[in-house]
Amino acid sequence: MNHKNADKIIANYKPHKGFFDLSEKPKSLSKIEYEKVLDLQNLITHENDRRDYIKKHNPHSWQQLQEYAAQLQQIIFRHWGDKVFDEVSP
């Protein structure tokens, strides 16, 4: 991922209902790392909309999605800290 693509993903990020708002970049992440976190959350939220289909027709993908969600949760706790206890996006 280059800086131009990272800038585009960061600029187009919108908080997702029911998910932690990642709009504010923590100082502990580089621009490229931050873009990867946003991209991961975007993927998870997109696939979450299809979760019933994925569970039924592609259990391996469902398991992978769960692993991605766990990784994202760890990243959020590490870099956003106590802000995770604030309200999630409406």
C-alpha positions in Angstrom: 0.0 0.0 0.0 1.4 3.4 -0.9 0.7 6.8 0.7 -1.7 7.9 -2.1 -3.9 4.8 -1.6 -3.7 5.2 2.2 -4.7 8.9 2.0 -7.8 7.8 -0.1 -8.9 5.1 2.4 -8.3 7.4 5.4 -10.3 10.3 3.7 -13.2 8.0 2.8 -13.5 6.3 6.2 -16.9 6.6 7.8 -17.7 5.1 11.3 -19.7 1.9 11.1 -22.8 1.4 13.2 -22.1 -0.9 16.1 -18.3 -0.7 15.6 -15.6 1.3 17.3 -15.1 4.7 15.6 -11.6 4.7 14.2 -11.8 8.3 12.8 -9.0 9.6 15.0 -5.6 8.2 14.1 -3.5 7.3 17.2 0.0 8.6 17.3 1.3 5.1 17.8 0.4 4.1 14.2 2.0 5.2 11.0 -0.3 6.3 8.2 0.1 3.0 6.4 -0.6 1.0 9.5 -3.6 3.2 10.3 -4.9 2.6 6.7 -4.6 -1.2 7.2 -6.6 -1.0 10.4 -9.4 1.0 8.7 -9.3 -1.4 5.7 -9.6 -4.4 8.1 -12.6 -2.9 9.9 -14.2 -2.1 6.5 -13.8 -5.7 5.4 -15.2 -7.0 8.6 -18.2 -4.7 8.5 -18.9 -5.6 4.9 -18.7 -9.3 5.5 -20.7 -9.0 8.7 -23.7 -7.9 6.5 -23.4 -11.4 4.8 -22.6 -13.4 7.9 -25.6 -15.8 7.6 -24.6 -16.7 4.1 -21.0 -17.1 4.9 -21.7 -19.3 7.9 -23.8 -21.6 5.9 -21.9 -21.7 2.6 -18.3 -21.0 3.5 -17.5 -21.9 7.1 -13.7 -21.5 6.5 -14.3 -17.9 5.5 -16.5 -17.4 8.6 -13.7 -18.7 10.8 -11.2 -16.4 9.1 -13.5 -13.5 9.6 -13.7 -14.3 13.3 -9.9 -14.3 13.5 -9.7 -10.9 11.7 -12.2 -9.5 14.2 -10.1 -10.8 17.1 -7.0 -9.3 15.6 -8.8 -6.0 15.1 -10.0 -6.0 18.7 -6.4 -6.4 19.9 -5.2 -3.6 17.7 -7.9 -1.3 18.9 -7.1 -2.0 22.6 -3.4 -1.5 22.0 -3.6 1.7 20.1 -6.9 3.4 21.2 -6.7 2.3 24.8 -9.4 3.5 27.2 -11.4 5.1 24.4 -12.8 1.6 23.7 -15.0 2.1 26.7 -16.7 5.1 25.1 -19.9 4.7 23.2 -19.7 2.9 19.8 -20.8 4.6 16.7 -24.6 5.1 16.5 
